[in-house]
Amino acid sequence: MPLAAFYDGKRYLVERCEVQHLSAPGALLDAPPLPGPGPRQAVVIGHSDAGRLPLAVIEAQQVAETLRARWQTTLLLEEEATLERLHAATRACHLVHLATHAVFRPDNPLFSWIRLADARLTVTEFYEMTLPQRPPVVLSACETGRGQARGGGLLGMGRALLAAGAAGVLVNLWRVADEAALRLMADLYAHWDDDVRSPAAALCAAQRQAIARGAHPLDWAGLLFIGG
């Protein structure tokens, strides 16, 4: 549910509060560990889905450029964005960002997938991943926050990544225009500081900027952070 867009007739909820969704009540007490000594590592993936999403590549380049001021960043674009390279990079990274195409399968959410250069990475395969550094994961793609109620929770990409070890996931409830996503992600990372537990605060700041410039809630309210 897009709580950030709740409106009291004067202001949206996100203008008054920092909004964060929780996978379970215990997530309030189960804070992710801070990275140990050494540079913080990030992996950023951008894939245009055969040219249909050209701004996804631009988004990935901009995100990587912003992160490189503070993080050791691996950027994988187009044909470099393979399943093998993603698995290799995520073993040691403290932040994962994927800007690409995704499809939600309401008939079977386990077969929902996100595009890589050589594979469709499904929810089932997310469950098989291991994220030992407990990174937050940003899925900058359409409908990555959708799922179906099964087994006491919402079965989808977010739940699978939390099971794989993500400290939290940033997902989208619906389809968003490429231009709006590009702007929102630029604002998100401008506010994302060195604290790996800050994505919820950064998202709220980015959403407030979108409101200030008159953006419609469809452009920003579907993006939410789920803490694990």
Phi, psi and omega in degrees: 000132182282075183301328183302332184267003177301134190233131182259012182100345179232316184219156173280155181302321183294342177284342181250335186224156169274120186260126176219132176269150181241140178288332180196156180305326181296342180296338177296328184260343185262071180288141179293146179292146174287149179299149177284191180300152180108170183293144175281137186247142178226150171237132182236126182243136175227123180223130187271001182055061180059037176087358182283341180231067184298330181287345176296322178291317178298318177302312181299319179297317180293318179298314180298319179298319179294315183292327186297343176292338185228341187236152169278112194242130173258124180250122180240113184246142173049244187290346175284341187277066182266162179298318180298316181290327175296312179300318180296318183289325186283350180294332185237001189269158182250003178201135178234130177231125177238119175247106186195193180266144177220154179227130175265132180253095181295336179289330177201097185298340177296338180262004170300148187213162176233141190279131165241178184295324186238012185197159165257109183278110187270169176300319178303318180287330173299319179299331183274352179286160174232126181241081189295334181272002181052057180282150162291145182239127178254118176255090181273077182204163186289138169061024179287347178266000180278157179188187177230145180290111178210139174062036177080016178195186181264113182278117180184193184297319182299312180298320180297317181291324176296321177295329180284347177123000180297140176288337180181163180228141175250117189227169182241135182279339184212185179278139182230142177300143182304318183297318180294319179296320180299315181292318182295320180291324176299317179292322180303309184284340173294334181258353184276108184270193186284352176283117183293351179261017186262004185299325180296316179294320179295320179296317179300318179296319179294321179293323177295323176296320178298319178297318182297329179267008173086017180291145178288145178306333177299336182275342186224337189283341181284346181274126180218155179251129179248114179278138182259000000 
